[in-house]
Structures are given as structure tokens and as C-alpha cells.
Amino acid sequence: MRTKWSDKMSNEKRHMIFVFGSFFCGALLLCFFATFQKTAIGAPLVIKGYFVPFVFGGISGGIIGFYISKIKEYNFVLQERVNTLESFLSICSSCKKIRKPNSDPKQMDSWVPIESYISAKTSSQFSHGICPECMKKLYGDILNNDD
């Protein structure tokens, strides 16, 4: 599989190239509109008259490019996080262990506790307790004797 040349660069370098590209696009766009305006009113086209549109267009384009790049970065991170638990999971109806994706369901090491699976895929941590229904089912005779 061929890789793009941009895949070999760091995210910071890719981000800076995008912002500089946006700076020059904004600058050129505002210079184009300044030219259009000057020709419409019949003003002379002189190089000195393009300094302010170039600077302000560049700054505007750079700011917009910066935020677009940040949004793309956050979107990628969030999409990656959503994909970690989005797939269809096989779960044992008795012990609630989850079968690892693409593993043999007949092998014991293919099944992992749900806590281990979710902890490995996300930053979640577990603490254990017992709900009232299970408390009654498991310890009902002890609870009834305390009354």
C-alpha cells in the first residue's frame, strides 16, 4: 500500500503547513477583492496598496486555518474513541465475559472479563459493589436473620 508524503510528517508540522497555507490563501483572496474593488472604481493599481489587504487577509486566513486544523484534530481523536467500543461484541450470557474480536469462541483465552476488556479499550476504571437485587438473591437468608 502506498503512503502519502504527508503521512510521514508529524502532526505539528502538518498543522503549521495548513496554517501557513491558510494565511496565504486568505491574503491572496483579500488582495483579489482589493483589485476587483480598485478596478470597479477606477483607482490605480499600485503595489503599496496591497500591503494592508495582504496582512489582514493573511491573519484572518491563518486564524481560520488554525481553528479548522484544531477541529480536524479533535474530530480524529473523538472518532477514534467512538470506534473503540462501537463494534458488535459477543458476550457470554452466563458469566458476562466478552469474546475478543476475531478469536476462536471455543478457546478459553478468547474470553476476557468485561472489566478487563473495557479497561483495555478505554480509560475507564471499575470498582465493584453489589446491587440490592443480587444482595437479596445471594445473601437473603443472612439478611432475613438480622431482622
mmCIF file of the C-alpha atoms, coordinates in Angstrom:
data_MODEL
# 
_entry.id   MODEL 
# 
loop_
_atom_site.group_PDB 
_atom_site.id 
_atom_site.type_symbol 
_atom_site.label_atom_id 
_atom_site.label_alt_id 
_atom_site.label_comp_id 
_atom_site.label_asym_id 
_atom_site.label_entity_id 
_atom_site.label_seq_id 
_atom_site.pdbx_PDB_ins_code 
_atom_site.Cartn_x 
_atom_site.Cartn_y 
_atom_site.Cartn_z 
_atom_site.occupancy 
_atom_site.B_iso_or_equiv 
_atom_site.pdbx_formal_charge 
_atom_site.auth_seq_id 
_atom_site.auth_comp_id 
_atom_site.auth_asym_id 
_atom_site.auth_atom_id 
_atom_site.pdbx_PDB_model_num 
ATOM 1   C CA . MET A 1 1   ? 0.000   0.000   0.000   1.00 0.00 ? 1   MET A CA 1 
ATOM 2   C CA . ARG A 1 2   ? 1.311   3.429   -0.923  1.00 0.00 ? 2   ARG A CA 1 
ATOM 3   C CA . THR A 1 3   ? 1.618   6.039   1.750   1.00 0.00 ? 3   THR A CA 1 
ATOM 4   C CA . LYS A 1 4   ? 1.134   9.729   1.168   1.00 0.00 ? 4   LYS A CA 1 
ATOM 5   C CA . TRP A 1 5   ? 4.087   12.008  1.717   1.00 0.00 ? 5   TRP A CA 1 
ATOM 6   C CA . SER A 1 6   ? 2.098   13.859  4.389   1.00 0.00 ? 6   SER A CA 1 
ATOM 7   C CA . ASP A 1 7   ? 1.688   10.642  6.434   1.00 0.00 ? 7   ASP A CA 1 
ATOM 8   C CA . LYS A 1 8   ? 5.410   10.717  7.187   1.00 0.00 ? 8   LYS A CA 1 
ATOM 9   C CA . MET A 1 9   ? 5.243   14.148  8.896   1.00 0.00 ? 9   MET A CA 1 
ATOM 10  C CA . SER A 1 10  ? 4.457   14.906  12.492  1.00 0.00 ? 10  SER A CA 1 
ATOM 11  C CA . ASN A 1 11  ? 1.078   16.389  13.383  1.00 0.00 ? 11  ASN A CA 1 
ATOM 12  C CA . GLU A 1 12  ? 2.698   19.668  14.455  1.00 0.00 ? 12  GLU A CA 1 
ATOM 13  C CA . LYS A 1 13  ? 4.428   20.074  11.086  1.00 0.00 ? 13  LYS A CA 1 
ATOM 14  C CA . ARG A 1 14  ? 1.224   19.214  9.191   1.00 0.00 ? 14  ARG A CA 1 
ATOM 15  C CA . HIS A 1 15  ? -0.667  21.698  11.381  1.00 0.00 ? 15  HIS A CA 1 
ATOM 16  C CA . MET A 1 16  ? 1.828   24.515  10.682  1.00 0.00 ? 16  MET A CA 1 
ATOM 17  C CA . ILE A 1 17  ? 1.793   23.888  6.924   1.00 0.00 ? 17  ILE A CA 1 
ATOM 18  C CA . PHE A 1 18  ? -2.017  24.047  6.975   1.00 0.00 ? 18  PHE A CA 1 
ATOM 19  C CA . VAL A 1 19  ? -1.988  27.331  8.928   1.00 0.00 ? 19  VAL A CA 1 
ATOM 20  C CA . PHE A 1 20  ? 0.624   28.929  6.617   1.00 0.00 ? 20  PHE A CA 1 
ATOM 21  C CA . GLY A 1 21  ? -1.314  27.745  3.575   1.00 0.00 ? 21  GLY A CA 1 
ATOM 22  C CA . SER A 1 22  ? -4.456  29.286  5.035   1.00 0.00 ? 22  SER A CA 1 
ATOM 23  C CA . PHE A 1 23  ? -2.547  32.519  5.695   1.00 0.00 ? 23  PHE A CA 1 
ATOM 24  C CA . PHE A 1 24  ? -1.525  32.848  2.055   1.00 0.00 ? 24  PHE A CA 1 
ATOM 25  C CA . CYS A 1 25  ? -4.947  31.826  0.752   1.00 0.00 ? 25  CYS A CA 1 
ATOM 26  C CA . GLY A 1 26  ? -6.588  34.487  2.926   1.00 0.00 ? 26  GLY A CA 1 
ATOM 27  C CA . ALA A 1 27  ? -4.023  37.067  1.845   1.00 0.00 ? 27  ALA A CA 1 
ATOM 28  C CA . LEU A 1 28  ? -4.447  36.312  -1.856  1.00 0.00 ? 28  LEU A CA 1 
ATOM 29  C CA . LEU A 1 29  ? -8.221  36.285  -1.587  1.00 0.00 ? 29  LEU A CA 1 
ATOM 30  C CA . LEU A 1 30  ? -8.319  39.691  0.079   1.00 0.00 ? 30  LEU A CA 1 
ATOM 31  C CA . CYS A 1 31  ? -5.809  41.059  -2.480  1.00 0.00 ? 31  CYS A CA 1 
ATOM 32  C CA . PHE A 1 32  ? -8.056  39.739  -5.265  1.00 0.00 ? 32  PHE A CA 1 
ATOM 33  C CA . PHE A 1 33  ? -11.053 41.543  -3.784  1.00 0.00 ? 33  PHE A CA 1 
ATOM 34  C CA . ALA A 1 34  ? -8.981  44.716  -3.354  1.00 0.00 ? 34  ALA A CA 1 
ATOM 35  C CA . THR A 1 35  ? -8.019  44.529  -7.042  1.00 0.00 ? 35  THR A CA 1 
ATOM 36  C CA . PHE A 1 36  ? -11.640 43.962  -8.022  1.00 0.00 ? 36  PHE A CA 1 
ATOM 37  C CA . GLN A 1 37  ? -12.724 46.952  -5.922  1.00 0.00 ? 37  GLN A CA 1 
ATOM 38  C CA . LYS A 1 38  ? -9.987  49.231  -7.305  1.00 0.00 ? 38  LYS A CA 1 
ATOM 39  C CA . THR A 1 39  ? -10.782 48.370  -10.915 1.00 0.00 ? 39  THR A CA 1 
ATOM 40  C CA . ALA A 1 40  ? -14.500 48.894  -10.263 1.00 0.00 ? 40  ALA A CA 1 
ATOM 41  C CA . ILE A 1 41  ? -13.951 52.461  -9.023  1.00 0.00 ? 41  ILE A CA 1 
ATOM 42  C CA . GLY A 1 42  ? -11.138 53.213  -11.449 1.00 0.00 ? 42  GLY A CA 1 
ATOM 43  C CA . ALA A 1 43  ? -8.349  53.610  -8.850  1.00 0.00 ? 43  ALA A CA 1 
ATOM 44  C CA . PRO A 1 44  ? -4.740  52.931  -9.929  1.00 0.00 ? 44  PRO A CA 1 
ATOM 45  C CA . LEU A 1 45  ? -3.290  49.501  -9.092  1.00 0.00 ? 45  LEU A CA 1 
ATOM 46  C CA . VAL A 1 46  ? -0.082  50.091  -7.110  1.00 0.00 ? 46  VAL A CA 1 
ATOM 47  C CA . ILE A 1 47  ? 1.883   47.525  -5.099  1.00 0.00 ? 47  ILE A CA 1 
ATOM 48  C CA . LYS A 1 48  ? 1.868   49.670  -1.938  1.00 0.00 ? 48  LYS A CA 1 
ATOM 49  C CA . GLY A 1 49  ? -1.922  49.482  -1.859  1.00 0.00 ? 49  GLY A CA 1 
ATOM 50  C CA . TYR A 1 50  ? -1.832  45.727  -1.296  1.00 0.00 ? 50  TYR A CA 1 
ATOM 51  C CA . PHE A 1 51  ? 0.120   45.647  1.966   1.00 0.00 ? 51  PHE A CA 1 
ATOM 52  C CA . VAL A 1 52  ? -2.880  46.087  4.288   1.00 0.00 ? 52  VAL A CA 1 
ATOM 53  C CA . PRO A 1 53  ? -5.166  43.625  2.434   1.00 0.00 ? 53  PRO A CA 1 
ATOM 54  C CA . PHE A 1 54  ? -2.325  41.080  2.347   1.00 0.00 ? 54  PHE A CA 1 
ATOM 55  C CA . VAL A 1 55  ? -1.630  41.355  6.078   1.00 0.00 ? 55  VAL A CA 1 
ATOM 56  C CA . PHE A 1 56  ? -5.249  41.387  7.224   1.00 0.00 ? 56  PHE A CA 1 
ATOM 57  C CA . GLY A 1 57  ? -6.282  38.668  4.777   1.00 0.00 ? 57  GLY A CA 1 
ATOM 58  C CA . GLY A 1 58  ? -3.329  36.561  5.863   1.00 0.00 ? 58  GLY A CA 1 
ATOM 59  C CA . ILE A 1 59  ? -4.066  36.975  9.544   1.00 0.00 ? 59  ILE A CA 1 
ATOM 60  C CA . SER A 1 60  ? -7.734  36.139  9.007   1.00 0.00 ? 60  SER A CA 1 
ATOM 61  C CA . GLY A 1 61  ? -6.872  33.114  6.887   1.00 0.00 ? 61  GLY A CA 1 
ATOM 62  C CA . GLY A 1 62  ? -4.283  31.948  9.408   1.00 0.00 ? 62  GLY A CA 1 
ATOM 63  C CA . ILE A 1 63  ? -6.750  32.169  12.291  1.00 0.00 ? 63  ILE A CA 1 
ATOM 64  C CA . ILE A 1 64  ? -9.405  30.305  10.328  1.00 0.00 ? 64  ILE A CA 1 
ATOM 65  C CA . GLY A 1 65  ? -6.852  27.697  9.262   1.00 0.00 ? 65  GLY A CA 1 
ATOM 66  C CA . PHE A 1 66  ? -5.679  27.245  12.850  1.00 0.00 ? 66  PHE A CA 1 
ATOM 67  C CA . TYR A 1 67  ? -9.187  26.544  14.097  1.00 0.00 ? 67  TYR A CA 1 
ATOM 68  C CA . ILE A 1 68  ? -10.038 24.261  11.171  1.00 0.00 ? 68  ILE A CA 1 
ATOM 69  C CA . SER A 1 69  ? -6.878  22.272  11.872  1.00 0.00 ? 69  SER A CA 1 
ATOM 70  C CA . LYS A 1 70  ? -7.727  22.002  15.583  1.00 0.00 ? 70  LYS A CA 1 
ATOM 71  C CA . ILE A 1 71  ? -11.283 20.882  14.774  1.00 0.00 ? 71  ILE A CA 1 
ATOM 72  C CA . LYS A 1 72  ? -9.920  18.199  12.433  1.00 0.00 ? 72  LYS A CA 1 
ATOM 73  C CA . GLU A 1 73  ? -7.535  17.003  15.146  1.00 0.00 ? 73  GLU A CA 1 
ATOM 74  C CA . TYR A 1 74  ? -10.268 16.828  17.801  1.00 0.00 ? 74  TYR A CA 1 
ATOM 75  C CA . ASN A 1 75  ? -12.624 15.123  15.351  1.00 0.00 ? 75  ASN A CA 1 
ATOM 76  C CA . PHE A 1 76  ? -9.999  12.441  14.667  1.00 0.00 ? 76  PHE A CA 1 
ATOM 77  C CA . VAL A 1 77  ? -9.419  11.837  18.387  1.00 0.00 ? 77  VAL A CA 1 
ATOM 78  C CA . LEU A 1 78  ? -13.144 11.636  19.128  1.00 0.00 ? 78  LEU A CA 1 
ATOM 79  C CA . GLN A 1 79  ? -13.800 9.321   16.165  1.00 0.00 ? 79  GLN A CA 1 
ATOM 80  C CA . GLU A 1 80  ? -11.012 7.039   17.362  1.00 0.00 ? 80  GLU A CA 1 
ATOM 81  C CA . ARG A 1 81  ? -12.558 6.945   20.821  1.00 0.00 ? 81  ARG A CA 1 
ATOM 82  C CA . VAL A 1 82  ? -16.017 6.140   19.460  1.00 0.00 ? 82  VAL A CA 1 
ATOM 83  C CA . ASN A 1 83  ? -14.612 3.299   17.364  1.00 0.00 ? 83  ASN A CA 1 
ATOM 84  C CA . THR A 1 84  ? -13.055 1.582   20.382  1.00 0.00 ? 84  THR A CA 1 
ATOM 85  C CA . LEU A 1 85  ? -16.413 0.322   21.676  1.00 0.00 ? 85  LEU A CA 1 
ATOM 86  C CA . GLU A 1 86  ? -18.669 0.674   18.642  1.00 0.00 ? 86  GLU A CA 1 
ATOM 87  C CA . SER A 1 87  ? -18.237 -2.812  17.232  1.00 0.00 ? 87  SER A CA 1 
ATOM 88  C CA . PHE A 1 88  ? -20.577 -5.755  17.877  1.00 0.00 ? 88  PHE A CA 1 
ATOM 89  C CA . LEU A 1 89  ? -19.391 -7.668  20.955  1.00 0.00 ? 89  LEU A CA 1 
ATOM 90  C CA . SER A 1 90  ? -20.001 -11.327 21.782  1.00 0.00 ? 90  SER A CA 1 
ATOM 91  C CA . ILE A 1 91  ? -20.799 -11.692 25.478  1.00 0.00 ? 91  ILE A CA 1 
ATOM 92  C CA . CYS A 1 92  ? -21.394 -14.865 27.499  1.00 0.00 ? 92  CYS A CA 1 
ATOM 93  C CA . SER A 1 93  ? -24.957 -14.884 28.758  1.00 0.00 ? 93  SER A CA 1 
ATOM 94  C CA . SER A 1 94  ? -23.879 -16.651 31.957  1.00 0.00 ? 94  SER A CA 1 
ATOM 95  C CA . CYS A 1 95  ? -20.610 -15.149 33.212  1.00 0.00 ? 95  CYS A CA 1 
ATOM 96  C CA . LYS A 1 96  ? -20.682 -11.928 31.104  1.00 0.00 ? 96  LYS A CA 1 
ATOM 97  C CA . LYS A 1 97  ? -17.181 -12.415 29.697  1.00 0.00 ? 97  LYS A CA 1 
ATOM 98  C CA . ILE A 1 98  ? -16.520 -10.841 26.301  1.00 0.00 ? 98  ILE A CA 1 
ATOM 99  C CA . ARG A 1 99  ? -15.001 -12.781 23.415  1.00 0.00 ? 99  ARG A CA 1 
ATOM 100 C CA . LYS A 1 100 ? -12.045 -10.991 21.851  1.00 0.00 ? 100 LYS A CA 1 
ATOM 101 C CA . PRO A 1 101 ? -12.770 -9.917  18.268  1.00 0.00 ? 101 PRO A CA 1 
ATOM 102 C CA . ASN A 1 102 ? -11.663 -12.408 15.577  1.00 0.00 ? 102 ASN A CA 1 
ATOM 103 C CA . SER A 1 103 ? -10.862 -15.146 18.102  1.00 0.00 ? 103 SER A CA 1 
ATOM 104 C CA . ASP A 1 104 ? -11.988 -18.763 18.397  1.00 0.00 ? 104 ASP A CA 1 
ATOM 105 C CA . PRO A 1 105 ? -15.024 -18.961 20.693  1.00 0.00 ? 105 PRO A CA 1 
ATOM 106 C CA . LYS A 1 106 ? -14.009 -22.485 21.794  1.00 0.00 ? 106 LYS A CA 1 
ATOM 107 C CA . GLN A 1 107 ? -10.676 -21.351 23.273  1.00 0.00 ? 107 GLN A CA 1 
ATOM 108 C CA . MET A 1 108 ? -10.679 -20.323 26.949  1.00 0.00 ? 108 MET A CA 1 
ATOM 109 C CA . ASP A 1 109 ? -8.187  -17.492 26.420  1.00 0.00 ? 109 ASP A CA 1 
ATOM 110 C CA . SER A 1 110 ? -10.557 -15.923 23.837  1.00 0.00 ? 110 SER A CA 1 
ATOM 111 C CA . TRP A 1 111 ? -12.887 -14.841 26.649  1.00 0.00 ? 111 TRP A CA 1 
ATOM 112 C CA . VAL A 1 112 ? -11.989 -11.981 28.978  1.00 0.00 ? 112 VAL A CA 1 
ATOM 113 C CA . PRO A 1 113 ? -13.902 -10.370 31.850  1.00 0.00 ? 113 PRO A CA 1 
ATOM 114 C CA . ILE A 1 114 ? -15.924 -7.363  30.747  1.00 0.00 ? 114 ILE A CA 1 
ATOM 115 C CA . GLU A 1 115 ? -13.981 -5.129  33.147  1.00 0.00 ? 115 GLU A CA 1 
ATOM 116 C CA . SER A 1 116 ? -10.641 -6.109  31.579  1.00 0.00 ? 116 SER A CA 1 
ATOM 117 C CA . TYR A 1 117 ? -11.945 -5.620  28.046  1.00 0.00 ? 117 TYR A CA 1 
ATOM 118 C CA . ILE A 1 118 ? -13.403 -2.160  28.650  1.00 0.00 ? 118 ILE A CA 1 
ATOM 119 C CA . SER A 1 119 ? -10.393 -1.035  30.728  1.00 0.00 ? 119 SER A CA 1 
ATOM 120 C CA . ALA A 1 120 ? -8.057  -2.056  27.887  1.00 0.00 ? 120 ALA A CA 1 
ATOM 121 C CA . LYS A 1 121 ? -10.116 -0.205  25.252  1.00 0.00 ? 121 LYS A CA 1 
ATOM 122 C CA . THR A 1 122 ? -10.907 2.985   27.198  1.00 0.00 ? 122 THR A CA 1 
ATOM 123 C CA . SER A 1 123 ? -9.621  4.991   30.124  1.00 0.00 ? 123 SER A CA 1 
ATOM 124 C CA . SER A 1 124 ? -12.448 3.672   32.338  1.00 0.00 ? 124 SER A CA 1 
ATOM 125 C CA . GLN A 1 125 ? -11.714 2.035   35.665  1.00 0.00 ? 125 GLN A CA 1 
ATOM 126 C CA . PHE A 1 126 ? -14.032 -0.193  37.673  1.00 0.00 ? 126 PHE A CA 1 
ATOM 127 C CA . SER A 1 127 ? -14.948 -0.561  41.298  1.00 0.00 ? 127 SER A CA 1 
ATOM 128 C CA . HIS A 1 128 ? -17.209 -3.340  42.442  1.00 0.00 ? 128 HIS A CA 1 
ATOM 129 C CA . GLY A 1 129 ? -20.329 -3.253  44.552  1.00 0.00 ? 129 GLY A CA 1 
ATOM 130 C CA . ILE A 1 130 ? -23.486 -5.314  44.746  1.00 0.00 ? 130 ILE A CA 1 
ATOM 131 C CA . CYS A 1 131 ? -26.975 -4.194  43.803  1.00 0.00 ? 131 CYS A CA 1 
ATOM 132 C CA . PRO A 1 132 ? -29.925 -4.745  46.177  1.00 0.00 ? 132 PRO A CA 1 
ATOM 133 C CA . GLU A 1 133 ? -31.486 -7.407  43.935  1.00 0.00 ? 133 GLU A CA 1 
ATOM 134 C CA . CYS A 1 134 ? -28.314 -9.511  43.894  1.00 0.00 ? 134 CYS A CA 1 
ATOM 135 C CA . MET A 1 135 ? -27.797 -8.876  47.609  1.00 0.00 ? 135 MET A CA 1 
ATOM 136 C CA . LYS A 1 136 ? -31.227 -10.362 48.304  1.00 0.00 ? 136 LYS A CA 1 
ATOM 137 C CA . LYS A 1 137 ? -30.611 -13.304 45.924  1.00 0.00 ? 137 LYS A CA 1 
ATOM 138 C CA . LEU A 1 138 ? -27.175 -14.166 47.299  1.00 0.00 ? 138 LEU A CA 1 
ATOM 139 C CA . TYR A 1 139 ? -27.479 -13.229 50.963  1.00 0.00 ? 139 TYR A CA 1 
ATOM 140 C CA . GLY A 1 140 ? -31.238 -13.284 51.525  1.00 0.00 ? 140 GLY A CA 1 
ATOM 141 C CA . ASP A 1 141 ? -31.092 -15.833 54.337  1.00 0.00 ? 141 ASP A CA 1 
ATOM 142 C CA . ILE A 1 142 ? -28.480 -13.795 56.242  1.00 0.00 ? 142 ILE A CA 1 
ATOM 143 C CA . LEU A 1 143 ? -30.388 -10.545 55.719  1.00 0.00 ? 143 LEU A CA 1 
ATOM 144 C CA . ASN A 1 144 ? -33.635 -12.104 56.917  1.00 0.00 ? 144 ASN A CA 1 
ATOM 145 C CA . ASN A 1 145 ? -31.957 -13.464 60.107  1.00 0.00 ? 145 ASN A CA 1 
ATOM 146 C CA . ASP A 1 146 ? -30.709 -9.968  61.083  1.00 0.00 ? 146 ASP A CA 1 
ATOM 147 C CA . ASP A 1 147 ? -34.279 -8.615  61.398  1.00 0.00 ? 147 ASP A CA 1 
# 
